[in-house]
């Protein structure tokens, strides 16, 4: 009787060797598509969440153009790393309709995030997110998101904007809020990103992920230039420093040429087997001790993002200096 082959995760060095040509071709196609697309509208057509941040925590929104790039794992590990710095952290599962941070945390919450629906809730401009937050075993609090609820997933712009305004209610319990903003360029994702001091766009070196990351950057740039300027790229599952540099160089050239802005990079997370195992066992990598490249990179990312948060808060609230 024949034995089926064991399929193991593709080592990064082999993956890197096979996708380099595809990356270049895809980015050339991306540049050609950008050249054919309508010019960027410089007018800020998307109203930001109030820049009056008195009483607000620092807000990090983690989004991606494409699903399956490790966005949720990055959000949770970033929250753990920031909490290890002595900061009070709350994670908001803002992946509207397909939330699963509670699963990663091993929780079964009885109440979940919901969109404001009444005229009164919309007029108040804030959802009671603080009342939904619960403790986790990972050192941070969690506002569980809705899963499999079409009404939440299909929220309109006004409701999503009001929900993002609710982030301000978390300041009593949190120094930093990490929002798992979801994937794609829908209104829910964009609302969280506009509300953030530091919007992070996660991608892998795969061509489709790079192209979709550019699509999210472009959507944010069209609506509000300042949001796009604050955004930072995080490359996940990177095989080597050389691979990361190539992606950043090529994507940066496209962003500079067609979005008229510089690509801001927050860091990269190395591919390693510990990360793969952590994903399969639904245990965040930083929840267990150990030494690996990915652990090192996540801690470095938390330092960078923490510094960006402080700089952003100084820029928007000079009286705090």
C-alpha positions in Angstrom: 0.0 0.0 0.0 1.4 3.3 -1.0 1.9 6.0 1.7 0.8 9.5 0.8 3.6 12.1 1.1 3.8 14.3 4.2 3.1 17.9 3.3 5.2 20.2 5.4 5.4 24.0 5.4 7.5 25.2 2.5 10.9 26.4 3.9 11.4 30.1 3.2 14.6 29.7 1.2 12.7 27.6 -1.4 9.7 29.8 -1.4 11.9 32.9 -1.9 13.7 31.3 -4.8 10.4 30.5 -6.6 8.5 33.8 -6.1 11.2 36.4 -6.9 10.4 36.4 -10.6 6.7 36.4 -9.9 7.1 39.4 -7.6 8.9 41.4 -10.2 6.3 40.6 -12.9 3.4 41.3 -10.6 4.8 44.6 -9.6 5.4 45.6 -13.2 1.7 44.7 -13.8 0.8 46.7 -10.7 2.6 49.8 -12.1 0.9 49.4 -15.4 -2.5 49.1 -13.8 -1.8 52.2 -11.6 -0.8 54.2 -14.7 -4.1 53.3 -16.4 -6.2 54.1 -13.2 -7.7 57.5 -12.5 -5.5 60.1 -10.9 -5.3 60.3 -7.2 -7.9 62.8 -5.8 -6.0 65.1 -3.4 -9.1 66.3 -1.6 -9.7 64.7 1.8 -13.1 63.2 1.1 -13.2 60.9 4.2 -13.8 62.6 7.5 -11.3 61.5 10.2 -12.3 60.5 13.7 -11.8 63.6 15.8 -8.2 64.6 16.2 -9.0 65.9 19.7 -7.5 62.9 21.4 -7.8 64.0 25.0 -8.6 60.9 27.1 -8.0 58.6 24.1 -5.6 55.7 24.2 -3.0 55.4 21.4 -4.7 53.4 18.5 -3.0 50.9 16.2 -5.2 49.4 13.5 -3.9 46.3 11.8 -5.4 45.7 8.3 -4.5 43.9 5.1 -5.5 44.1 1.5 -5.7 40.3 1.3 -6.8 37.7 3.9 -4.6 34.9 5.1 -1.5 37.0 5.6 -1.3 36.6 9.4 -3.1 39.8 10.4 -4.9 38.4 13.4 -1.8 36.6 14.7 0.2 39.8 14.3 -2.4 41.8 16.2 -2.5 39.4 19.1 1.3 39.1 19.3 1.8 42.8 19.1 -0.6 43.3 22.0 1.3 40.7 24.0 4.6 42.5 23.2 3.3 45.9 24.2 1.8 44.6 27.4 5.2 43.2 28.3 6.5 46.7 28.1 4.3 47.6 31.0 1.5 49.2 28.9 -2.2 48.5 29.5 -3.5 47.1 26.2 -6.9 46.4 24.8 -7.5 44.4 21.6 -10.6 45.3 19.6 -11.6 42.6 17.2 -12.9 44.8 14.4 -12.9 42.2 11.7 -16.6 42.8 11.1 -18.6 39.7 10.6 -15.6 37.2 10.6 -14.0 37.9 14.0 -11.9 35.2 15.6 -9.5 36.8 18.2 -11.6 35.2 20.9 -10.8 31.8 19.5 -7.1 32.5 19.6 -7.5 33.7 23.2 -9.5 30.5 24.2 -12.6 32.5 25.1 -16.3 32.1 24.5 -17.7 35.6 25.2 -21.4 36.1 25.8 -21.4 39.6 24.4 -19.8 40.9 21.2 -19.1 44.1 19.3 -22.2 45.4 17.5 -22.8 48.3 15.2 -24.7 51.3 16.4 -28.2 51.3 14.8 -30.5 53.8 16.4 -30.4 57.5 15.6 -29.4 58.2 19.2 -26.4 55.9 19.0 -25.3 57.4 15.7 -25.7 60.9 17.0 -23.6 60.1 20.1 -20.9 59.0 17.8 -19.6 56.3 20.1 -20.3 52.6 20.9 -20.0 51.3 24.4 -16.8 49.4 23.6 -15.5 49.6 27.2 -18.5 47.7 28.5 -17.7 44.8 26.2 -14.1 44.4 27.1 -13.0 41.3 29.0 -9.8 40.0 30.5 -7.7 37.4 28.7 -4.9 35.1 29.9 -2.5 36.8 27.6 -2.0 40.1 29.5 -4.5 42.3 27.6 -8.2 43.0 27.5 -10.4 42.1 24.5 -13.5 43.5 22.9 -14.8 40.5 21.1 -16.0 40.9 17.5 -19.0 39.6 15.7 -18.7 36.4 13.7 -21.1 35.2 11.0 -23.5 38.2 11.4 -24.3 39.6 8.0 -25.8 42.9 9.4 -22.5 43.7 11.1 -20.4 42.7 8.1 -22.6 44.9 5.9 -22.4 48.0 8.0 -22.7 51.3 6.3 -20.2 54.2 6.4 -22.1 56.2 9.1 -22.4 53.2 11.4 -18.7 52.1 11.0 -17.5 55.7 11.6 -19.6 55.8 14.8 -18.2 52.5 15.9 -14.6 53.8 15.4 -15.5 56.8 17.5 -16.1 54.4 20.4 -12.4 53.7 20.6 -12.2 56.8 22.8 -14.2 55.1 25.5 -11.4 52.6 26.1 -8.9 55.2 27.4 -9.9 54.6 31.1 -8.5 51.0 30.9 -5.9 51.1 28.1 -2.8 53.0 27.2 -2.9 51.4 23.7 -5.7 49.8 21.7 -4.8 47.3 18.9 -7.6 46.9 16.4 -7.7 43.8 14.2 -9.3 45.8 11.4 -10.0 43.0 8.9 -9.0 42.4 5.3 -9.9 44.1 2.0 -10.8 47.7 1.3 -14.3 47.8 2.6 -15.8 50.6 4.7 -15.2 48.8 7.9 -11.5 48.3 7.3 -11.1 51.9 6.1 -13.0 53.4 9.1 -10.7 51.7 11.6 -7.6 52.7 9.7 -8.7 56.4 9.5 -9.3 56.3 13.3 -5.8 55.0 14.1 -2.7 56.9 15.1 -0.7 54.1 13.5 -2.5 52.1 10.7 -0.5 49.0 9.8 -0.9 47.2 6.5 0.2 43.6 6.6 1.4 41.7 3.5 3.5 38.7 2.7 6.1 38.6 -0.1 3.5 36.8 -2.3 2.6 38.8 -5.4 -1.2 38.8 -4.7 -0.6 40.0 -1.2 1.7 42.8 -2.4 -0.8 44.0 -5.0 -3.7 43.9 -2.5 -1.6 45.9 0.0 -1.1 48.5 -2.6 -4.9 48.5 -3.3 -5.6 49.3 0.4 -2.9 52.0 0.4 -4.5 53.6 -2.6 -8.0 53.5 -1.1 -6.8 55.2 2.1 -4.8 57.8 0.0 -7.8 58.7 -2.1 -10.0 59.3 1.0 -7.5 60.9 3.3 -3.8 61.7 2.6 -2.9 62.0 6.3 -4.1 58.4 7.0 -2.0 57.0 4.2 1.0 59.0 5.4 0.7 57.5 8.9 0.3 54.0 7.6 3.2 51.5 7.9 3.9 48.3 5.9 4.6 45.1 7.8 5.9 42.2 5.8 5.1 38.8 7.3 6.6 35.4 6.6 9.7 36.8 5.1 12.5 34.5 4.1 15.4 36.8 4.4 16.5 40.4 4.8 17.3 40.5 1.1 13.7 39.4 0.2 12.3 42.1 2.4 14.5 44.7 0.8 13.5 43.7 -2.7 9.8 43.9 -1.9 10.0 47.3 -0.2 12.2 48.7 -3.0 9.8 47.7 -5.7 6.6 48.5 -3.9 8.0 51.7 -2.7 8.8 52.8 -6.3 5.2 52.1 -7.3 3.8 54.0 -4.3 6.0 57.0 -4.8 5.2 57.2 -8.5 1.5 56.7 -8.5 0.4 57.8 -5.0 2.9 60.6 -4.7 4.1 59.5 -1.2 6.9 57.5 0.4 6.3 54.0 1.6 6.7 53.8 5.3 7.9 50.4 6.6 7.3 49.3 10.2 9.2 46.1 10.1 9.2 42.5 8.8 8.5 39.2 10.5 10.7 36.2 9.6 9.2 32.9 8.5 10.0 30.2 11.0 8.6 26.9 12.1 7.7 28.2 15.6 5.3 30.6 14.0 3.7 27.9 11.9 3.3 25.7 14.9 1.8 28.5 17.0 -0.8 29.2 14.2 -1.8 25.5 14.0 -2.2 25.2 17.8 -3.9 28.6 18.1 -1.4 29.7 20.7 0.1 33.1 20.0 3.9 32.8 19.5 4.8 35.3 22.3 2.5 33.5 24.8 5.2 30.9 25.3 8.9 31.4 26.1 11.5 30.7 23.4 14.0 32.1 21.0 13.4 32.4 17.4 13.7 34.9 14.5 10.0 35.6 14.5 9.9 36.4 18.3 12.8 38.8 17.8 11.1 40.5 14.9 7.8 40.9 16.8 9.5 42.5 19.8 11.3 44.9 17.4 8.1 45.7 15.7 6.4 46.5 19.0 9.3 48.9 19.9 8.9 50.7 16.5 5.2 51.0 16.7 5.3 52.2 20.3 7.6 55.0 19.3 5.4 55.9 16.3 2.4 56.1 18.7 4.3 58.5 21.0 5.3 60.7 18.1 1.8 60.7 16.7 0.3 61.7 20.1 2.8 64.5 20.4 1.9 65.7 16.9 -1.8 65.8 17.6 -1.7 67.0 21.2 1.1 69.4 21.7 -0.1 70.2 25.3 1.1 66.7 26.3 4.8 67.5 25.7 
